[in-house]
């Protein structure tokens, strides 16, 4: 659960969409299913392949840094403009755009591979043949619970986000998080 809950780009995006009440169910389902897929890959041994492919890791690292950097700039621009958003789901992003953005936060982020495929896979594989799949199922369940709580719990923040200042703070924090993650990827 600690690896899944760690606040990163994907979680920040789901939080923002949850506050906006926009495409929450599809995004929660996408994140939980993506994590489940990556966890199964890790438990099945894909982490060994990833660790051995320097070119793939390099491409993922720079692609992820570029993606996160662009999103950081967009969030900073939203924070600077200080636009107030409706929190009732009547915004303008399409489901396809939201899912594509979430896809980028999920699969263009090398940390997701390191956390779910390599690290969770290595921990799971310490539990023997049967135990590793039980551990993987538990990690998948933890992911589904976390993303559901994050996406749907965010709507409780709706009254706070009726104010422009709250959106400015959130977008500033998202911009800072994305920029930090992008710089971290470039330095590793």
Buried (B, 14 or more C-beta within 10 A) or exposed (E): EEBBBEEBBBBBBBBBBBBBBBBBEBBBBBBBBBBBBBBBBBBBEBBBEBBEEEEEBEEBBBBBBBBBBEBBBBBBEBBEEEEEBBBEEEBEEEEEEBBEBBEBBBBBBBBBBBBBBBBBBBBBBEBEEEEBBEBBBEBBEBBBBBBBEBBBEBBEBBEBBEEEEBBBBBBBBBBBBBBEBBBBBBEE
